[in-house]
């Protein structure tokens, strides 16, 4: 039986953080969300913070920017293109911010 000093108390409940910042630890993306709505939030955040609107990027530049947050840059790049946040011509020669 616990003594007075060892009385177990429930841990305080902390509200679950729903912001995009909750997906990061030490500036790195912990995991790419599986839920589409959550992934969309992340992708909008990445597009806003990593890519300028009126600039063209090579695939290498896009990869380098995405590697600063997560090792699977090709998956993130593909998600950004599918979401329309990055657009590229059919030949894939460059990328620009979309919507």
SEBAKE-683761 format. One record per residue (C-alpha): x, y, z; residue in one letter. Coordinates in nm, 2 decimals. Example, Ala and Ser with C-alpha at 12.3 -4.5 7.8 and 13.67 -1.06 7.14 Angstrom:
2
+--------+--------+--------+------+
:      X :      Y :      Z : tike :
+--------+--------+--------+------+
:   1.23 :  -0.45 :   0.78 :    A :
:   1.37 :  -0.11 :   0.71 :    S :
+--------+--------+--------+------+
//
This chain:
99
+--------+--------+--------+------+
:      X :      Y :      Z : tike :
+--------+--------+--------+------+
:   0.00 :   0.00 :   0.00 :    X :
:   0.15 :   0.34 :  -0.10 :    X :
:   0.25 :   0.58 :   0.17 :    X :
:   0.12 :   0.93 :   0.18 :    X :
:   0.41 :   1.06 :  -0.03 :    X :
:   0.37 :   0.78 :  -0.28 :    X :
:   0.00 :   0.83 :  -0.35 :    X :
:  -0.06 :   0.78 :  -0.72 :    X :
:  -0.25 :   1.06 :  -0.89 :    X :
:  -0.37 :   1.07 :  -1.24 :    X :
:  -0.15 :   1.26 :  -1.48 :    X :
:  -0.30 :   1.59 :  -1.58 :    X :
:  -0.48 :   1.58 :  -1.91 :    X :
:  -0.33 :   1.79 :  -2.18 :    X :
:  -0.54 :   1.91 :  -2.47 :    X :
:  -0.45 :   1.74 :  -2.80 :    X :
:  -0.27 :   1.98 :  -3.03 :    X :
:  -0.43 :   2.00 :  -3.37 :    X :
:  -0.20 :   2.26 :  -3.53 :    X :
:   0.05 :   2.16 :  -3.79 :    X :
:   0.33 :   2.22 :  -3.54 :    X :
:   0.22 :   1.90 :  -3.36 :    X :
:   0.35 :   1.70 :  -3.66 :    X :
:   0.70 :   1.82 :  -3.61 :    X :
:   0.97 :   1.74 :  -3.35 :    X :
:   1.29 :   1.95 :  -3.35 :    X :
:   1.20 :   2.11 :  -3.68 :    X :
:   1.15 :   1.77 :  -3.85 :    X :
:   0.83 :   1.61 :  -3.97 :    X :
:   0.77 :   1.30 :  -3.76 :    X :
:   0.55 :   1.13 :  -4.01 :    X :
:   0.34 :   1.21 :  -4.32 :    X :
:  -0.02 :   1.20 :  -4.20 :    X :
:  -0.24 :   0.93 :  -4.35 :    X :
:  -0.57 :   1.11 :  -4.30 :    X :
:  -0.63 :   1.33 :  -4.61 :    X :
:  -0.75 :   1.64 :  -4.42 :    X :
:  -0.45 :   1.64 :  -4.19 :    X :
:  -0.21 :   1.58 :  -4.48 :    X :
:  -0.37 :   1.87 :  -4.66 :    X :
:  -0.30 :   2.10 :  -4.36 :    X :
:   0.06 :   1.99 :  -4.37 :    X :
:   0.10 :   2.03 :  -4.74 :    X :
:  -0.04 :   2.39 :  -4.73 :    X :
:   0.20 :   2.47 :  -4.45 :    X :
:   0.50 :   2.33 :  -4.65 :    X :
:   0.40 :   2.51 :  -4.96 :    X :
:   0.36 :   2.84 :  -4.77 :    X :
:   0.69 :   2.81 :  -4.58 :    X :
:   0.92 :   2.64 :  -4.83 :    X :
:   0.82 :   2.79 :  -5.17 :    X :
:   0.78 :   3.14 :  -5.30 :    X :
:   0.48 :   3.21 :  -5.52 :    X :
:   0.65 :   3.38 :  -5.82 :    X :
:   0.95 :   3.16 :  -5.86 :    X :
:   1.03 :   2.85 :  -6.06 :    X :
:   1.21 :   2.56 :  -5.89 :    X :
:   1.41 :   2.27 :  -6.04 :    X :
:   1.32 :   1.92 :  -5.91 :    X :
:   1.65 :   1.93 :  -5.72 :    X :
:   1.56 :   2.25 :  -5.55 :    X :
:   1.22 :   2.11 :  -5.45 :    X :
:   1.38 :   1.80 :  -5.32 :    X :
:   1.64 :   1.99 :  -5.12 :    X :
:   1.37 :   2.21 :  -4.96 :    X :
:   1.16 :   1.91 :  -4.87 :    X :
:   1.46 :   1.72 :  -4.73 :    X :
:   1.50 :   1.99 :  -4.47 :    X :
:   1.18 :   1.86 :  -4.30 :    X :
:   1.15 :   1.49 :  -4.40 :    X :
:   1.36 :   1.22 :  -4.57 :    X :
:   1.09 :   1.11 :  -4.81 :    X :
:   1.10 :   1.41 :  -5.03 :    X :
:   0.96 :   1.23 :  -5.33 :    X :
:   0.64 :   1.14 :  -5.15 :    X :
:   0.60 :   1.49 :  -5.02 :    X :
:   0.67 :   1.63 :  -5.37 :    X :
:   0.41 :   1.40 :  -5.53 :    X :
:   0.15 :   1.49 :  -5.26 :    X :
:   0.21 :   1.86 :  -5.33 :    X :
:   0.17 :   1.82 :  -5.70 :    X :
:  -0.15 :   1.60 :  -5.67 :    X :
:  -0.29 :   1.87 :  -5.43 :    X :
:  -0.22 :   2.14 :  -5.68 :    X :
:   0.01 :   2.32 :  -5.44 :    X :
:   0.30 :   2.27 :  -5.68 :    X :
:   0.25 :   2.26 :  -6.05 :    X :
:   0.48 :   2.14 :  -6.32 :    X :
:   0.47 :   2.12 :  -6.70 :    X :
:   0.43 :   1.78 :  -6.86 :    X :
:   0.80 :   1.75 :  -6.92 :    X :
:   0.87 :   1.79 :  -6.54 :    X :
:   1.13 :   2.05 :  -6.61 :    X :
:   1.03 :   2.29 :  -6.34 :    X :
:   0.79 :   2.35 :  -6.05 :    X :
:   0.59 :   2.66 :  -5.94 :    X :
:   0.36 :   2.73 :  -5.65 :    X :
:   0.00 :   2.65 :  -5.74 :    X :
:  -0.31 :   2.75 :  -5.56 :    X :
+--------+--------+--------+------+
//
